[in-house]
Amino acid sequence: METLDKLTTVSPQIQTNELEKLAESDIKHIICHRPDEEENEQPSFEVIEKEAEKVDIKAYHLPVRDGEFPEQAIAKTAEILARAAEQQEKVHMYCRSGTRSTIIWAAIEAQKGTDLESIIDTAANAGYGIGQLRDFLAQYQS
């Protein structure tokens, strides 16, 4: 689990046995950006959601295919992050490797006017090199 900002973390695919640890880390929401059945061994979102409920974590499924970043997924993620921030609640996002979730976070930060170099550096510090997406992210800045 890597930190993107004070309320947002990201990781590769989570397993059901990791949900209790996420709850202990004060995570209140998880966002899955991974389509079901992307790989044979991954748990379905339904399974993750049911287990998350047991530890009082609200789960959201906003599947994004590799290399695609639909505006709807970015907008809905931004809405969830904003609502959570209003309550000072932590959000954990995941996909297969964490890269798609990081790129979505970066697009949202760009929309908020955060400096692109700062966004790219934060992602790199979390282990996600997204510098090659500078032009993609620039389109989200006002």
C-alpha positions in Angstrom: 0.0 0.0 0.0 1.5 3.3 -1.2 0.5 6.8 -0.2 -0.6 9.3 -2.8 -1.8 12.0 -0.3 -2.8 12.2 3.3 -6.2 10.5 2.7 -5.5 8.3 -0.4 -3.5 5.1 -0.8 -3.1 2.8 -3.8 -2.0 -0.8 -4.4 -2.2 -3.7 -6.7 -5.1 -6.1 -6.4 -6.2 -6.6 -2.8 -7.3 -9.9 -1.3 -10.1 -10.5 1.1 -7.6 -11.3 3.9 -6.1 -7.7 3.6 -9.4 -5.9 4.3 -9.1 -6.1 8.1 -5.6 -4.5 7.9 -7.0 -1.8 5.7 -9.7 -1.2 8.2 -7.1 -1.0 11.0 -5.3 1.6 8.9 -8.5 3.7 9.1 -9.5 3.1 5.5 -13.2 3.8 5.1 -13.6 3.4 1.4 -12.1 1.3 -1.3 -12.3 1.9 -5.0 -11.7 -1.0 -7.4 -10.7 0.2 -10.9 -10.3 -3.4 -12.1 -12.8 -5.2 -14.3 -13.9 -8.5 -13.0 -12.3 -11.5 -14.7 -9.3 -9.5 -15.9 -7.3 -12.5 -14.7 -8.4 -15.9 -13.7 -7.1 -15.8 -10.1 -8.4 -12.4 -9.0 -11.3 -12.2 -6.5 -14.5 -10.7 -7.9 -15.6 -7.3 -6.8 -18.7 -8.8 -5.3 -16.5 -11.0 -3.0 -14.3 -8.0 -2.0 -17.4 -5.8 -1.4 -19.1 -8.4 0.9 -15.9 -8.8 3.0 -15.3 -5.1 3.1 -18.8 -4.6 4.5 -17.9 -6.8 7.4 -15.1 -4.4 8.5 -17.2 -1.2 7.8 -15.5 -0.3 4.5 -17.6 1.0 1.7 -16.6 -0.5 -1.7 -17.0 1.1 -5.1 -16.5 -0.7 -8.4 -15.4 1.7 -11.2 -13.8 -0.7 -13.7 -11.3 0.7 -16.1 -9.8 -1.3 -18.9 -6.0 -1.1 -19.3 -5.0 2.0 -21.2 -8.6 3.5 -21.1 -9.6 6.3 -18.8 -13.3 7.0 -19.3 -14.4 10.4 -18.0 -17.2 8.8 -16.0 -14.7 6.7 -14.0 -12.5 9.8 -13.4 -15.5 11.9 -12.4 -17.0 9.3 -10.1 -13.6 8.7 -8.4 -13.2 12.4 -7.9 -16.7 12.6 -6.3 -15.9 9.7 -3.9 -12.5 11.3 -3.0 -14.1 14.7 -2.4 -16.9 13.3 -0.2 -14.4 11.3 1.8 -12.1 14.3 2.2 -15.0 16.4 3.5 -15.3 13.8 6.3 -11.5 13.3 6.6 -11.9 9.7 5.7 -9.2 7.6 4.0 -9.7 6.0 0.6 -7.7 3.0 -0.8 -7.8 2.5 -4.6 -6.6 -0.6 -6.5 -6.4 -2.3 -9.9 -4.1 -5.0 -11.2 -0.8 -3.2 -10.5 -2.1 0.1 -9.0 -1.1 2.1 -12.1 -4.6 2.8 -13.4 -5.7 3.9 -10.0 -2.7 6.2 -9.8 -3.3 7.7 -13.2 -6.9 8.4 -12.3 -5.8 10.1 -9.1 -3.2 12.1 -11.1 -5.9 13.3 -13.5 -8.1 14.4 -10.6 -5.1 16.2 -9.1 -4.5 17.9 -12.4 -8.1 19.0 -12.5 -7.7 20.6 -9.1 -4.8 22.6 -10.5 -1.9 20.7 -8.8 1.4 21.2 -10.5 2.1 18.4 -13.0 5.7 17.9 -11.8 4.4 17.5 -8.2 1.8 15.0 -9.3 4.3 13.0 -11.3 6.9 13.1 -8.5 4.3 11.9 -5.9 3.3 9.0 -8.2 7.0 8.1 -8.7 7.6 8.2 -4.9 4.7 5.7 -4.6 6.4 3.5 -7.2 4.4 4.5 -10.3 6.3 6.1 -13.1 3.8 8.2 -15.0 6.0 10.9 -16.4 5.3 9.7 -20.0 1.7 10.7 -19.4 2.5 14.4 -18.9 0.5 15.5 -22.0 -2.4 13.3 -21.0 -2.5 14.9 -17.6 -2.1 18.4 -19.0 -5.4 18.1 -20.7 -7.1 17.9 -17.3 -5.7 21.2 -16.1 -7.9 24.3 -16.4 
